[in-house]
């Protein structure tokens, strides 16, 4: 066995020299300049980074292909340059092996075994091709050309290129589960009911909360044109929003309650609608319009259509019971939750992601936001349903959200009777390192630090003194305990039947 191992390198060496001698007999020409320039273009991965930058301009699977290619290339480069080149020192071809005009100048000084250029080329092309086969097929000739150029210019022996290509292929396969393509989201499903028809807004009371902005009057005037028969109420920021909405809901002749504002305003209006047994028309007037999107009224035109035709559906409502204040003088509040609640670093993550999203797109913005948030953040100790945890994030969705990772976006069903509970824990060893690795590789959903479950009731208590709770984007400090329960089908909301 030992003799066979000693003979193997010699056989490779003889084959390498035989192939290089055959190559040296190829006449010179313009192809020599081409391969020399192609090899130089791939130095330090510049060629592949440039291609990735172009692919990243196109969203969806093309951008994912670029990301996977870069990840595979990074792994291949690290394994090659930090590992094998140290373990397998080998001299590069000498000038007498090839015509001088073909030799690369200056010749690299690192170990010849294996070829880093070949590893990066194959890793990027195959990595991108695993996501978008068409892109991989287009890049394959270029990757093969870069690999061959290293032999053509005397930078490597053929076996160096073969070994480097194998490393690149291995890196692409190892990383194929990183940043997986998300499965398609389930189709929206709603429990349709009939609500009062509101032609031209007849019988509709609309509360407009623009936080005292200069466009408050313009917004009210524009809604007046869309709903000429509606009663439209602008709420001054100095007034109590809940009281003003309740007063509007109790106004004679009001058959439905409309709301223009952010998620917090929509939640307050939903509580009044449930209390007064009125259907709710959510108009997309806030920054994010989470409930309007899930309700099927992300545009004003869709909302107008649903109101005019009396098309509506049922939604569950979350009831949030909050204990605040000192133990000897507790204060109990009851809030309505339509979308989400969170404790920990999640609000900071969302704000960063939304700021970065226009420039970077959702996937990359999520990665950068996660790194910025968790690199310097500290976990929070909480008791969730009686179990103590150290948590980076506690996230509760009113209804099952998709995708099933750290960046939930879509809620196809609004009356499933569930809370979507997601914990990203810091209980495990090397918690921060594991979290950042999961973010880097896009495997947060499958990581051991992520715990996904569903429940119809949840209780959360702070491990120390108090905690900060965010419900539908509204933060509340000094919370001593909070309980979440569900009011099934309590809210009727306008939603286009189509």
Secondary structure, DSSP 8 states (H G I E B T S, - for coil): -HHHHHHHHHHHHHHHHHHHHHHHTS--SHHHHHHHHHHHHTGGGHHHHHHHHHHTTSTTHHHHHHHHHHHHHHHHHHHIIIIIHHHS------GGGS-GGGS-SS---S--SS-HHHHHHHHHHHHHHHH-HHHHHHHHHHHHHHHHHHHHTTSS-HHHHHHHHHHHHHHHHHGGGTT---------B-EEEE----GGGTTEEEEE--TT-TTHHHHHHHHHHHSTTSEEEE--TTS-HHHHHHHHHTSTT--EEEEES-HHHHHHHHHHHHHTT-EEEEES-SSS-HHHHHHT-SSHHHHHHHHHHTEEEEEEEEEEEEEEEETTEEEEEEEEESSEEEEESHHHHHHHHHHHHHHH-HHHHHHHHHHHHHHH---EEEEETTEEEEEEEEEEEES--BSSSSS--B--BS-S--EEEEEEE--STTHHHHHHHHHHHT-GGGSTTEEEEEES-EEEEESSS-EEEEETTEEEEEEEEEEEEEEEEEEEEE----
